[in-house]
């Protein structure tokens, strides 16, 4: 297969993953859906910290989704290895926010 087809397949996959992560992050953040987070990472969160925990975790997942979306659009437009930079940045920043939320509020 040509490079164009591979990049288009990757672009579609990343856009779909981005939309999924964006929706999950929005649900965690705005609707405080802690059931979308594995219970091991949220079972000790106190009720008064629930909103702050959901905000940090939701924004982290939301940033992962934005990174995937940007990478998908970039892969579709320019078919370059640099298309993966937004995904990597979104994953690193999003994972850092999730880790911070778990360390700070899950005690």
VONUKOL-805385 format. One record per residue: residue in three letters; x, y, z of N, C-alpha, C in turn. Coordinates in Angstrom, 3 decimals. Layout:
N
<node><resn>ALA</resn><n_u>X</n_u><n_v>Y</n_v><n_w>Z</n_w><ca_u>X</ca_u><ca_v>Y</ca_v><ca_w>Z</ca_w><c_u>X</c_u><c_v>Y</c_v><c_w>Z</c_w></node>
...
// end
This chain:
107
<node><resn>UNK</resn><n_u>0.835</n_u><n_v>-1.188</n_v><n_w>0.000</n_w><ca_u>0.000</ca_u><ca_v>0.000</ca_v><ca_w>0.000</ca_w><c_u>0.875</c_u><c_v>1.244</c_v><c_w>0.000</c_w></node>
<node><resn>UNK</resn><n_u>0.338</n_u><n_v>2.269</n_v><n_w>-0.528</n_w><ca_u>1.118</ca_u><ca_v>3.499</ca_v><ca_w>-0.595</ca_w><c_u>1.091</c_u><c_v>4.217</c_v><c_w>0.761</c_w></node>
<node><resn>UNK</resn><n_u>2.007</n_u><n_v>5.134</n_v><n_w>0.908</n_w><ca_u>2.082</ca_u><ca_v>5.907</ca_v><ca_w>2.154</ca_w><c_u>0.823</c_u><c_v>6.729</c_v><c_w>2.385</c_w></node>
<node><resn>UNK</resn><n_u>0.233</n_u><n_v>7.200</n_v><n_w>1.306</n_w><ca_u>-0.972</ca_u><ca_v>8.010</ca_v><ca_w>1.438</ca_w><c_u>-2.094</c_u><c_v>7.220</c_v><c_w>2.113</c_w></node>
<node><resn>UNK</resn><n_u>-2.276</n_u><n_v>5.995</n_v><n_w>1.707</n_w><ca_u>-3.346</ca_u><ca_v>5.169</ca_v><ca_w>2.279</ca_w><c_u>-3.075</c_u><c_v>4.892</c_v><c_w>3.754</c_w></node>
<node><resn>UNK</resn><n_u>-1.819</n_u><n_v>4.587</n_v><n_w>4.085</n_w><ca_u>-1.488</ca_u><ca_v>4.343</ca_v><ca_w>5.492</ca_w><c_u>-1.746</c_u><c_v>5.574</c_v><c_w>6.346</c_w></node>
<node><resn>UNK</resn><n_u>-1.333</n_u><n_v>6.720</n_v><n_w>5.856</n_w><ca_u>-1.555</ca_u><ca_v>7.946</ca_v><ca_w>6.635</ca_w><c_u>-3.037</c_u><c_v>8.263</c_v><c_w>6.773</c_w></node>
<node><resn>UNK</resn><n_u>-3.825</n_u><n_v>7.974</n_v><n_w>5.761</n_w><ca_u>-5.266</ca_u><ca_v>8.217</ca_v><ca_w>5.859</ca_w><c_u>-5.913</c_u><c_v>7.251</c_v><c_w>6.853</c_w></node>
<node><resn>UNK</resn><n_u>-5.451</n_u><n_v>6.003</n_v><n_w>6.874</n_w><ca_u>-5.977</ca_u><ca_v>5.040</ca_v><ca_w>7.850</ca_w><c_u>-5.615</c_u><c_v>5.480</c_v><c_w>9.267</c_w></node>
<node><resn>UNK</resn><n_u>-4.381</n_u><n_v>5.907</n_v><n_w>9.453</n_w><ca_u>-3.945</ca_u><ca_v>6.398</ca_v><ca_w>10.759</ca_w><c_u>-4.734</c_u><c_v>7.650</c_v><c_w>11.135</c_w></node>
<node><resn>UNK</resn><n_u>-4.967</n_u><n_v>8.525</n_v><n_w>10.169</n_w><ca_u>-5.712</ca_u><ca_v>9.752</ca_v><ca_w>10.443</ca_w><c_u>-7.134</c_u><c_v>9.443</c_v><c_w>10.906</c_w></node>
<node><resn>UNK</resn><n_u>-7.804</n_u><n_v>8.529</n_v><n_w>10.235</n_w><ca_u>-9.164</ca_u><ca_v>8.150</ca_v><ca_w>10.634</ca_w><c_u>-9.161</c_u><c_v>7.526</c_v><c_w>12.023</c_w></node>
<node><resn>UNK</resn><n_u>-8.202</n_u><n_v>6.632</n_v><n_w>12.278</n_w><ca_u>-8.104</ca_u><ca_v>6.000</ca_v><ca_w>13.597</ca_w><c_u>-7.869</c_u><c_v>7.036</c_v><c_w>14.689</c_w></node>
<node><resn>UNK</resn><n_u>-6.956</n_u><n_v>7.970</n_v><n_w>14.450</n_w><ca_u>-6.654</ca_u><ca_v>8.987</ca_v><ca_w>15.457</ca_w><c_u>-7.833</c_u><c_v>9.934</c_v><c_w>15.687</c_w></node>
<node><resn>UNK</resn><n_u>-8.545</n_u><n_v>10.283</n_v><n_w>14.632</n_w><ca_u>-9.710</ca_u><ca_v>11.150</ca_v><ca_w>14.809</ca_w><c_u>-10.778</c_u><c_v>10.429</c_v><c_w>15.634</c_w></node>
<node><resn>UNK</resn><n_u>-11.004</n_u><n_v>9.160</n_v><n_w>15.348</n_w><ca_u>-11.990</ca_u><ca_v>8.398</ca_v><ca_w>16.127</ca_w><c_u>-11.566</c_u><c_v>8.254</c_v><c_w>17.589</c_w></node>
<node><resn>UNK</resn><n_u>-10.290</n_u><n_v>7.946</n_v><n_w>17.804</n_w><ca_u>-9.788</ca_u><ca_v>7.873</ca_v><ca_w>19.178</ca_w><c_u>-9.872</c_u><c_v>9.227</c_v><c_w>19.870</c_w></node>
<node><resn>UNK</resn><n_u>-9.565</n_u><n_v>10.279</n_v><n_w>19.147</n_w><ca_u>-9.646</ca_u><ca_v>11.628</ca_v><ca_w>19.705</ca_w><c_u>-11.054</c_u><c_v>11.977</c_v><c_w>20.129</c_w></node>
<node><resn>UNK</resn><n_u>-12.029</n_u><n_v>11.647</n_v><n_w>19.294</n_w><ca_u>-13.423</ca_u><ca_v>11.918</ca_v><ca_w>19.654</ca_w><c_u>-13.846</c_u><c_v>11.112</c_v><c_w>20.880</c_w></node>
<node><resn>UNK</resn><n_u>-13.403</n_u><n_v>9.856</n_v><n_w>20.952</n_w><ca_u>-13.723</ca_u><ca_v>9.014</ca_v><ca_w>22.111</ca_w><c_u>-13.118</c_u><c_v>9.577</c_v><c_w>23.393</c_w></node>
<node><resn>UNK</resn><n_u>-11.827</n_u><n_v>9.907</n_v><n_w>23.352</n_w><ca_u>-11.165</ca_u><ca_v>10.448</ca_v><ca_w>24.538</ca_w><c_u>-11.743</c_u><c_v>11.809</c_v><c_w>24.922</c_w></node>
<node><resn>UNK</resn><n_u>-12.073</n_u><n_v>12.621</n_v><n_w>23.922</n_w><ca_u>-12.663</ca_u><ca_v>13.927</ca_v><ca_w>24.198</ca_w><c_u>-13.995</c_u><c_v>13.759</c_v><c_w>24.931</c_w></node>
<node><resn>UNK</resn><n_u>-14.820</n_u><n_v>12.844</n_v><n_w>24.452</n_w><ca_u>-16.120</ca_u><ca_v>12.604</ca_v><ca_w>25.093</ca_w><c_u>-15.953</c_u><c_v>12.057</c_v><c_w>26.506</c_w></node>
<node><resn>UNK</resn><n_u>-15.035</n_u><n_v>11.109</n_v><n_w>26.681</n_w><ca_u>-14.796</ca_u><ca_v>10.569</ca_v><ca_w>28.019</ca_w><c_u>-14.296</c_u><c_v>11.651</c_v><c_w>28.972</c_w></node>
<node><resn>UNK</resn><n_u>-13.353</n_u><n_v>12.467</n_v><n_w>28.510</n_w><ca_u>-12.835</ca_u><ca_v>13.547</ca_v><ca_w>29.345</ca_w><c_u>-13.910</c_u><c_v>14.540</c_v><c_w>29.726</c_w></node>
<node><resn>UNK</resn><n_u>-14.781</n_u><n_v>14.859</n_v><n_w>28.780</n_w><ca_u>-15.879</ca_u><ca_v>15.796</ca_v><ca_w>29.049</ca_w><c_u>-16.839</c_u><c_v>15.200</c_v><c_w>30.076</c_w></node>
<node><resn>UNK</resn><n_u>-17.139</n_u><n_v>13.920</n_v><n_w>29.941</n_w><ca_u>-18.048</ca_u><ca_v>13.264</ca_v><ca_w>30.885</ca_w><c_u>-17.439</c_u><c_v>13.228</c_v><c_w>32.294</c_w></node>
<node><resn>UNK</resn><n_u>-16.156</n_u><n_v>12.933</n_v><n_w>32.379</n_w><ca_u>-15.496</ca_u><ca_v>12.887</ca_v><ca_w>33.691</ca_w><c_u>-15.454</c_u><c_v>14.277</c_v><c_w>34.306</c_w></node>
<node><resn>UNK</resn><n_u>-15.115</n_u><n_v>15.270</n_v><n_w>33.509</n_w><ca_u>-14.936</ca_u><ca_v>16.628</ca_v><ca_w>34.025</ca_w><c_u>-16.265</c_u><c_v>17.291</c_v><c_w>34.351</c_w></node>
<node><resn>UNK</resn><n_u>-17.134</n_u><n_v>17.402</n_v><n_w>33.400</n_w><ca_u>-18.346</ca_u><ca_v>18.197</ca_v><ca_w>33.589</ca_w><c_u>-19.460</c_u><c_v>17.450</c_v><c_w>34.319</c_w></node>
<node><resn>UNK</resn><n_u>-19.569</n_u><n_v>16.145</n_v><n_w>34.101</n_w><ca_u>-20.653</ca_u><ca_v>15.391</ca_v><ca_w>34.725</ca_w><c_u>-20.184</c_u><c_v>14.610</c_v><c_w>35.950</c_w></node>
<node><resn>UNK</resn><n_u>-18.884</n_u><n_v>14.717</n_v><n_w>36.271</n_w><ca_u>-18.264</ca_u><ca_v>14.056</ca_v><ca_w>37.420</ca_w><c_u>-18.539</c_u><c_v>12.556</c_v><c_w>37.420</c_w></node>
<node><resn>UNK</resn><n_u>-18.310</n_u><n_v>11.933</n_v><n_w>36.294</n_w><ca_u>-18.533</ca_u><ca_v>10.501</ca_v><ca_w>36.127</ca_w><c_u>-17.282</c_u><c_v>9.739</c_v><c_w>36.550</c_w></node>
<node><resn>UNK</resn><n_u>-17.135</n_u><n_v>9.530</n_v><n_w>37.843</n_w><ca_u>-15.973</ca_u><ca_v>8.796</ca_v><ca_w>38.350</ca_w><c_u>-16.039</c_u><c_v>7.316</c_v><c_w>37.990</c_w></node>
<node><resn>UNK</resn><n_u>-17.195</n_u><n_v>6.825</n_v><n_w>37.578</n_w><ca_u>-17.304</ca_u><ca_v>5.432</ca_v><ca_w>37.184</ca_w><c_u>-16.565</c_u><c_v>5.147</c_v><c_w>35.875</c_w></node>
<node><resn>UNK</resn><n_u>-16.185</n_u><n_v>6.178</n_v><n_w>35.136</n_w><ca_u>-15.410</ca_u><ca_v>5.995</ca_v><ca_w>33.915</ca_w><c_u>-13.920</c_u><c_v>5.843</c_v><c_w>34.197</c_w></node>
<node><resn>UNK</resn><n_u>-13.515</n_u><n_v>6.099</n_v><n_w>35.428</n_w><ca_u>-12.123</ca_u><ca_v>5.945</ca_v><ca_w>35.853</ca_w><c_u>-12.033</c_u><c_v>4.628</c_v><c_w>36.615</c_w></node>
<node><resn>UNK</resn><n_u>-10.978</n_u><n_v>3.884</n_v><n_w>36.417</n_w><ca_u>-10.821</ca_u><ca_v>2.612</ca_v><ca_w>37.115</ca_w><c_u>-10.910</c_u><c_v>2.856</c_v><c_w>38.627</c_w></node>
<node><resn>UNK</resn><n_u>-11.636</n_u><n_v>1.996</n_v><n_w>39.306</n_w><ca_u>-11.952</ca_u><ca_v>2.245</ca_v><ca_w>40.717</ca_w><c_u>-10.705</c_u><c_v>2.295</c_v><c_w>41.599</c_w></node>
<node><resn>UNK</resn><n_u>-9.654</n_u><n_v>1.604</n_v><n_w>41.215</n_w><ca_u>-8.423</ca_u><ca_v>1.630</ca_v><ca_w>41.998</ca_w><c_u>-7.859</c_u><c_v>3.048</c_v><c_w>42.111</c_w></node>
<node><resn>UNK</resn><n_u>-8.077</n_u><n_v>3.851</n_v><n_w>41.087</n_w><ca_u>-7.549</ca_u><ca_v>5.213</ca_v><ca_w>41.075</ca_w><c_u>-8.498</c_u><c_v>6.241</c_v><c_w>41.661</c_w></node>
<node><resn>UNK</resn><n_u>-9.678</n_u><n_v>5.822</n_v><n_w>42.079</n_w><ca_u>-10.627</ca_u><ca_v>6.812</ca_v><ca_w>42.593</ca_w><c_u>-11.376</c_u><c_v>6.351</c_v><c_w>43.836</c_w></node>
<node><resn>UNK</resn><n_u>-11.022</n_u><n_v>5.211</n_v><n_w>44.407</n_w><ca_u>-11.809</ca_u><ca_v>4.692</ca_v><ca_w>45.528</ca_w><c_u>-11.592</c_u><c_v>5.431</c_v><c_w>46.841</c_w></node>
<node><resn>UNK</resn><n_u>-10.478</n_u><n_v>6.134</n_v><n_w>46.986</n_w><ca_u>-10.211</ca_u><ca_v>6.841</ca_v><ca_w>48.240</ca_w><c_u>-10.416</c_u><c_v>8.351</c_v><c_w>48.158</c_w></node>
<node><resn>UNK</resn><n_u>-10.995</n_u><n_v>8.807</n_v><n_w>47.073</n_w><ca_u>-11.245</ca_u><ca_v>10.242</ca_v><ca_w>46.901</ca_w><c_u>-12.402</c_u><c_v>10.643</c_v><c_w>47.806</c_w></node>
<node><resn>UNK</resn><n_u>-12.164</n_u><n_v>11.631</n_v><n_w>48.650</n_w><ca_u>-13.217</ca_u><ca_v>12.107</ca_v><ca_w>49.549</ca_w><c_u>-14.265</c_u><c_v>12.893</c_v><c_w>48.771</c_w></node>
<node><resn>UNK</resn><n_u>-15.445</n_u><n_v>12.972</n_v><n_w>49.341</n_w><ca_u>-16.557</ca_u><ca_v>13.647</ca_v><ca_w>48.670</ca_w><c_u>-16.252</c_u><c_v>15.132</c_v><c_w>48.432</c_w></node>
<node><resn>UNK</resn><n_u>-15.556</n_u><n_v>15.779</n_v><n_w>49.358</n_w><ca_u>-15.251</ca_u><ca_v>17.199</ca_v><ca_w>49.179</ca_w><c_u>-14.175</c_u><c_v>17.432</c_v><c_w>48.109</c_w></node>
<node><resn>UNK</resn><n_u>-13.411</n_u><n_v>16.400</n_v><n_w>47.771</n_w><ca_u>-12.384</ca_u><ca_v>16.508</ca_v><ca_w>46.731</ca_w><c_u>-12.848</c_u><c_v>15.957</c_v><c_w>45.385</c_w></node>
<node><resn>UNK</resn><n_u>-14.057</n_u><n_v>15.462</n_v><n_w>45.331</n_w><ca_u>-14.561</ca_u><ca_v>14.812</ca_v><ca_w>44.118</ca_w><c_u>-14.554</c_u><c_v>15.763</c_v><c_w>42.911</c_w></node>
<node><resn>UNK</resn><n_u>-15.012</n_u><n_v>16.988</n_v><n_w>43.098</n_w><ca_u>-15.085</ca_u><ca_v>17.922</ca_v><ca_w>41.985</ca_w><c_u>-13.691</c_u><c_v>18.257</c_v><c_w>41.452</c_w></node>
<node><resn>UNK</resn><n_u>-12.747</n_u><n_v>18.511</n_v><n_w>42.337</n_w><ca_u>-11.385</ca_u><ca_v>18.847</ca_v><ca_w>41.907</ca_w><c_u>-10.722</c_u><c_v>17.649</c_v><c_w>41.226</c_w></node>
<node><resn>UNK</resn><n_u>-10.932</n_u><n_v>16.456</n_v><n_w>41.773</n_w><ca_u>-10.369</ca_u><ca_v>15.247</ca_v><ca_w>41.177</ca_w><c_u>-10.928</c_u><c_v>15.017</c_v><c_w>39.774</c_w></node>
<node><resn>UNK</resn><n_u>-12.244</n_u><n_v>15.139</n_v><n_w>39.640</n_w><ca_u>-12.875</ca_u><ca_v>14.943</ca_v><ca_w>38.336</ca_w><c_u>-12.424</c_u><c_v>16.005</c_v><c_w>37.337</c_w></node>
<node><resn>UNK</resn><n_u>-12.207</n_u><n_v>17.228</n_v><n_w>37.807</n_w><ca_u>-11.749</ca_u><ca_v>18.276</ca_v><ca_w>36.915</ca_w><c_u>-10.357</c_u><c_v>17.950</c_v><c_w>36.373</c_w></node>
<node><resn>UNK</resn><n_u>-9.430</n_u><n_v>17.596</n_v><n_w>37.253</n_w><ca_u>-8.065</ca_u><ca_v>17.302</ca_v><ca_w>36.806</ca_w><c_u>-8.029</c_u><c_v>16.059</c_v><c_w>35.919</c_w></node>
<node><resn>UNK</resn><n_u>-8.713</n_u><n_v>14.997</n_v><n_w>36.333</n_w><ca_u>-8.707</ca_u><ca_v>13.760</ca_v><ca_w>35.550</ca_w><c_u>-9.406</c_u><c_v>13.976</c_v><c_w>34.210</c_w></node>
<node><resn>UNK</resn><n_u>-10.520</n_u><n_v>14.690</n_v><n_w>34.216</n_w><ca_u>-11.250</ca_u><ca_v>14.934</ca_v><ca_w>32.977</ca_w><c_u>-10.460</c_u><c_v>15.783</c_v><c_w>32.001</c_w></node>
<node><resn>UNK</resn><n_u>-9.806</n_u><n_v>16.804</n_v><n_w>32.502</n_w><ca_u>-8.990</ca_u><ca_v>17.647</ca_v><ca_w>31.621</ca_w><c_u>-7.818</c_u><c_v>16.847</c_v><c_w>31.063</c_w></node>
<node><resn>UNK</resn><n_u>-7.252</n_u><n_v>15.966</n_v><n_w>31.882</n_w><ca_u>-6.166</ca_u><ca_v>15.108</ca_v><ca_w>31.392</ca_w><c_u>-6.603</c_u><c_v>14.232</c_v><c_w>30.235</c_w></node>
<node><resn>UNK</resn><n_u>-7.748</n_u><n_v>13.584</n_v><n_w>30.372</n_w><ca_u>-8.263</ca_u><ca_v>12.729</ca_v><ca_w>29.302</ca_w><c_u>-8.677</c_u><c_v>13.583</c_v><c_w>28.100</c_w></node>
<node><resn>UNK</resn><n_u>-9.240</n_u><n_v>14.748</n_v><n_w>28.362</n_w><ca_u>-9.634</ca_u><ca_v>15.669</ca_v><ca_w>27.295</ca_w><c_u>-8.412</c_u><c_v>16.108</c_v><c_w>26.477</c_w></node>
<node><resn>UNK</resn><n_u>-7.309</n_u><n_v>16.395</n_v><n_w>27.141</n_w><ca_u>-6.082</ca_u><ca_v>16.787</ca_v><ca_w>26.433</ca_w><c_u>-5.538</c_u><c_v>15.641</c_v><c_w>25.584</c_w></node>
<node><resn>UNK</resn><n_u>-5.692</n_u><n_v>14.415</n_v><n_w>26.075</n_w><ca_u>-5.292</ca_u><ca_v>13.268</ca_v><ca_w>25.252</ca_w><c_u>-6.133</c_u><c_v>13.214</c_v><c_w>23.976</c_w></node>
<node><resn>UNK</resn><n_u>-7.419</n_u><n_v>13.454</n_v><n_w>24.126</n_w><ca_u>-8.300</ca_u><ca_v>13.455</ca_v><ca_w>22.962</ca_w><c_u>-7.959</c_u><c_v>14.552</c_v><c_w>21.976</c_w></node>
<node><resn>UNK</resn><n_u>-7.655</n_u><n_v>15.730</n_v><n_w>22.493</n_w><ca_u>-7.272</ca_u><ca_v>16.839</ca_v><ca_w>21.603</ca_w><c_u>-5.977</c_u><c_v>16.504</c_v><c_w>20.866</c_w></node>
<node><resn>UNK</resn><n_u>-5.028</n_u><n_v>15.887</n_v><n_w>21.563</n_w><ca_u>-3.779</ca_u><ca_v>15.475</ca_v><ca_w>20.906</ca_w><c_u>-4.025</c_u><c_v>14.477</c_v><c_w>19.790</c_w></node>
<node><resn>UNK</resn><n_u>-4.885</n_u><n_v>13.497</n_v><n_w>20.034</n_w><ca_u>-5.221</ca_u><ca_v>12.527</ca_v><ca_w>18.987</ca_w><c_u>-5.920</c_u><c_v>13.204</c_v><c_w>17.811</c_w></node>
<node><resn>UNK</resn><n_u>-6.876</n_u><n_v>14.096</n_v><n_w>18.115</n_w><ca_u>-7.580</ca_u><ca_v>14.803</ca_v><ca_w>17.036</ca_w><c_u>-6.618</c_u><c_v>15.618</c_v><c_w>16.172</c_w></node>
<node><resn>UNK</resn><n_u>-5.751</n_u><n_v>16.375</n_v><n_w>16.820</n_w><ca_u>-4.792</ca_u><ca_v>17.195</ca_v><ca_w>16.067</ca_w><c_u>-3.842</c_u><c_v>16.333</c_v><c_w>15.241</c_w></node>
<node><resn>UNK</resn><n_u>-3.425</n_u><n_v>15.201</n_v><n_w>15.797</n_w><ca_u>-2.551</ca_u><ca_v>14.305</ca_v><ca_w>15.043</ca_w><c_u>-3.279</c_u><c_v>13.698</c_v><c_w>13.860</c_w></node>
<node><resn>UNK</resn><n_u>-4.546</n_u><n_v>13.349</n_v><n_w>14.039</n_w><ca_u>-5.315</ca_u><ca_v>12.802</ca_v><ca_w>12.930</ca_w><c_u>-5.476</c_u><c_v>13.794</c_v><c_w>11.800</c_w></node>
<node><resn>UNK</resn><n_u>-5.800</n_u><n_v>15.026</n_v><n_w>12.133</n_w><ca_u>-5.947</ca_u><ca_v>16.059</ca_v><ca_w>11.111</ca_w><c_u>-4.601</c_u><c_v>16.339</c_v><c_w>10.445</c_w></node>
<node><resn>UNK</resn><n_u>-3.550</n_u><n_v>16.398</n_v><n_w>11.245</n_w><ca_u>-2.217</ca_u><ca_v>16.663</ca_v><ca_w>10.703</ca_w><c_u>-1.756</c_u><c_v>15.518</c_v><c_w>9.793</c_w></node>
<node><resn>UNK</resn><n_u>-2.028</n_u><n_v>14.279</n_v><n_w>10.187</n_w><ca_u>-1.645</ca_u><ca_v>13.133</ca_v><ca_w>9.346</ca_w><c_u>-2.402</c_u><c_v>13.147</c_v><c_w>8.029</c_w></node>
<node><resn>UNK</resn><n_u>-3.661</n_u><n_v>13.573</n_v><n_w>8.053</n_w><ca_u>-4.449</ca_u><ca_v>13.625</ca_v><ca_w>6.821</ca_w><c_u>-3.965</c_u><c_v>14.745</c_v><c_w>5.901</c_w></node>
<node><resn>UNK</resn><n_u>-3.493</n_u><n_v>15.840</n_v><n_w>6.472</n_w><ca_u>-3.124</ca_u><ca_v>16.991</ca_v><ca_w>5.654</ca_w><c_u>-1.711</c_u><c_v>16.940</c_v><c_w>5.095</c_w></node>
<node><resn>UNK</resn><n_u>-0.745</n_u><n_v>16.495</n_v><n_w>5.919</n_w><ca_u>0.630</ca_u><ca_v>16.627</ca_v><ca_w>5.426</ca_w><c_u>1.417</c_u><c_v>15.319</c_v><c_w>5.330</c_w></node>
<node><resn>UNK</resn><n_u>0.878</n_u><n_v>14.189</n_v><n_w>5.743</n_w><ca_u>1.549</ca_u><ca_v>12.880</ca_v><ca_w>5.642</ca_w><c_u>3.027</c_u><c_v>12.947</c_v><c_w>6.034</c_w></node>
<node><resn>UNK</resn><n_u>3.263</n_u><n_v>13.428</n_v><n_w>7.243</n_w><ca_u>4.621</ca_u><ca_v>13.574</ca_v><ca_w>7.737</ca_w><c_u>4.729</c_u><c_v>12.911</c_v><c_w>9.106</c_w></node>
<node><resn>UNK</resn><n_u>5.937</n_u><n_v>12.543</n_v><n_w>9.468</n_w><ca_u>6.155</ca_u><ca_v>11.950</ca_v><ca_w>10.785</ca_w><c_u>5.881</c_u><c_v>12.948</c_v><c_w>11.907</c_w></node>
<node><resn>UNK</resn><n_u>5.911</n_u><n_v>14.244</n_v><n_w>11.577</n_w><ca_u>5.620</ca_u><ca_v>15.260</ca_v><ca_w>12.578</ca_w><c_u>4.148</c_u><c_v>15.287</c_v><c_w>12.970</c_w></node>
<node><resn>UNK</resn><n_u>3.335</n_u><n_v>14.543</n_v><n_w>12.270</n_w><ca_u>1.905</ca_u><ca_v>14.462</ca_v><ca_w>12.598</ca_w><c_u>1.684</c_u><c_v>13.819</c_v><c_w>13.962</c_w></node>
<node><resn>UNK</resn><n_u>2.675</n_u><n_v>13.081</n_v><n_w>14.439</n_w><ca_u>2.524</ca_u><ca_v>12.379</ca_v><ca_w>15.710</ca_w><c_u>2.942</c_u><c_v>13.219</c_v><c_w>16.917</c_w></node>
<node><resn>UNK</resn><n_u>3.482</n_u><n_v>14.383</n_v><n_w>16.687</n_w><ca_u>3.922</ca_u><ca_v>15.251</ca_v><ca_w>17.784</ca_w><c_u>2.751</c_u><c_v>15.703</c_v><c_w>18.667</c_w></node>
<node><resn>UNK</resn><n_u>1.623</n_u><n_v>16.156</n_v><n_w>18.115</n_w><ca_u>0.515</ca_u><ca_v>16.548</ca_v><ca_w>18.998</ca_w><c_u>-0.022</c_u><c_v>15.389</c_v><c_w>19.831</c_w></node>
<node><resn>UNK</resn><n_u>-0.041</n_u><n_v>14.190</n_v><n_w>19.249</n_w><ca_u>-0.498</ca_u><ca_v>13.029</ca_v><ca_w>20.000</ca_w><c_u>0.434</c_u><c_v>12.750</c_v><c_w>21.176</c_w></node>
<node><resn>UNK</resn><n_u>1.720</n_u><n_v>12.777</n_v><n_w>20.922</n_w><ca_u>2.689</ca_u><ca_v>12.515</ca_v><ca_w>21.983</ca_w><c_u>2.595</c_u><c_v>13.572</c_v><c_w>23.083</c_w></node>
<node><resn>UNK</resn><n_u>2.468</n_u><n_v>14.831</n_v><n_w>22.686</n_w><ca_u>2.350</ca_u><ca_v>15.910</ca_v><ca_w>23.674</ca_w><c_u>1.066</c_u><c_v>15.756</c_v><c_w>24.487</c_w></node>
<node><resn>UNK</resn><n_u>-0.036</n_u><n_v>15.461</n_v><n_w>23.818</n_w><ca_u>-1.306</ca_u><ca_v>15.268</ca_v><ca_w>24.524</ca_w><c_u>-1.258</c_u><c_v>14.099</c_v><c_w>25.491</c_w></node>
<node><resn>UNK</resn><n_u>-0.623</n_u><n_v>13.006</n_v><n_w>25.074</n_w><ca_u>-0.518</ca_u><ca_v>11.844</ca_v><ca_w>25.959</ca_w><c_u>0.357</c_u><c_v>12.131</c_v><c_w>27.173</c_w></node>
<node><resn>UNK</resn><n_u>1.475</n_u><n_v>12.817</n_v><n_w>26.958</n_w><ca_u>2.380</ca_u><ca_v>13.115</ca_v><ca_w>28.078</ca_w><c_u>1.718</c_u><c_v>14.080</c_v><c_w>29.062</c_w></node>
<node><resn>UNK</resn><n_u>1.139</n_u><n_v>15.149</n_v><n_w>28.565</n_w><ca_u>0.510</ca_u><ca_v>16.141</ca_v><ca_w>29.455</ca_w><c_u>-0.729</c_u><c_v>15.559</c_v><c_w>30.123</c_w></node>
<node><resn>UNK</resn><n_u>-1.534</n_u><n_v>14.825</n_v><n_w>29.366</n_w><ca_u>-2.732</ca_u><ca_v>14.214</ca_v><ca_w>29.927</ca_w><c_u>-2.415</c_u><c_v>13.179</c_v><c_w>30.997</c_w></node>
<node><resn>UNK</resn><n_u>-1.413</n_u><n_v>12.349</n_v><n_w>30.743</n_w><ca_u>-1.009</ca_u><ca_v>11.354</ca_v><ca_w>31.732</ca_w><c_u>-0.443</c_u><c_v>12.023</c_v><c_w>32.973</c_w></node>
<node><resn>UNK</resn><n_u>0.296</n_u><n_v>13.105</n_v><n_w>32.795</n_w><ca_u>0.826</ca_u><ca_v>13.836</ca_v><ca_w>33.947</ca_w><c_u>-0.305</c_u><c_v>14.407</c_v><c_w>34.799</c_w></node>
<node><resn>UNK</resn><n_u>-1.329</n_u><n_v>14.964</n_v><n_w>34.169</n_w><ca_u>-2.475</ca_u><ca_v>15.489</ca_v><ca_w>34.924</ca_w><c_u>-3.221</c_u><c_v>14.371</c_v><c_w>35.656</c_w></node>
<node><resn>UNK</resn><n_u>-3.414</n_u><n_v>13.243</n_v><n_w>34.987</n_w><ca_u>-4.071</ca_u><ca_v>12.105</ca_v><ca_w>35.642</ca_w><c_u>-3.255</c_u><c_v>11.621</c_v><c_w>36.839</c_w></node>
<node><resn>UNK</resn><n_u>-1.950</n_u><n_v>11.504</n_v><n_w>36.651</n_w><ca_u>-1.093</ca_u><ca_v>11.049</ca_v><ca_w>37.747</ca_w><c_u>-1.130</c_u><c_v>12.045</c_v><c_w>38.912</c_w></node>
<node><resn>UNK</resn><n_u>-1.107</n_u><n_v>13.324</n_v><n_w>38.606</n_w><ca_u>-1.172</ca_u><ca_v>14.344</ca_v><ca_w>39.650</ca_w><c_u>-2.480</c_u><c_v>14.242</c_v><c_w>40.430</c_w></node>
<node><resn>UNK</resn><n_u>-3.591</n_u><n_v>14.047</n_v><n_w>39.713</n_w><ca_u>-4.903</ca_u><ca_v>13.929</ca_v><ca_w>40.377</ca_w><c_u>-4.940</c_u><c_v>12.718</c_v><c_w>41.285</c_w></node>
<node><resn>UNK</resn><n_u>-4.408</n_u><n_v>11.602</n_v><n_w>40.826</n_w><ca_u>-4.414</ca_u><ca_v>10.385</ca_v><ca_w>41.639</ca_w><c_u>-3.524</c_u><c_v>10.547</c_v><c_w>42.858</c_w></node>
<node><resn>UNK</resn><n_u>-2.341</n_u><n_v>11.093</n_v><n_w>42.673</n_w><ca_u>-1.413</ca_u><ca_v>11.262</ca_v><ca_w>43.803</ca_w><c_u>-1.965</c_u><c_v>12.242</c_v><c_w>44.819</c_w></node>
<node><resn>UNK</resn><n_u>-2.588</n_u><n_v>13.314</n_v><n_w>44.354</n_w><ca_u>-3.051</ca_u><ca_v>14.343</ca_v><ca_w>45.271</ca_w><c_u>-4.340</c_u><c_v>13.967</c_v><c_w>46.007</c_w></node>
<node><resn>UNK</resn><n_u>-5.289</n_u><n_v>13.360</n_v><n_w>45.319</n_w><ca_u>-6.611</ca_u><ca_v>13.172</ca_v><ca_w>45.905</ca_w><c_u>-6.959</c_u><c_v>11.733</c_v><c_w>46.282</c_w></node>
<node><resn>UNK</resn><n_u>-6.240</n_u><n_v>10.757</n_v><n_w>45.813</n_w><ca_u>-6.579</ca_u><ca_v>9.361</ca_v><ca_w>46.110</ca_w><c_u>-5.723</c_u><c_v>8.838</c_v><c_w>47.265</c_w></node>
<node><resn>UNK</resn><n_u>-5.988</n_u><n_v>9.354</n_v><n_w>48.450</n_w><ca_u>-5.239</ca_u><ca_v>8.921</ca_v><ca_w>49.647</ca_w><c_u>-6.177</c_u><c_v>8.435</c_v><c_w>50.704</c_w></node>
// end
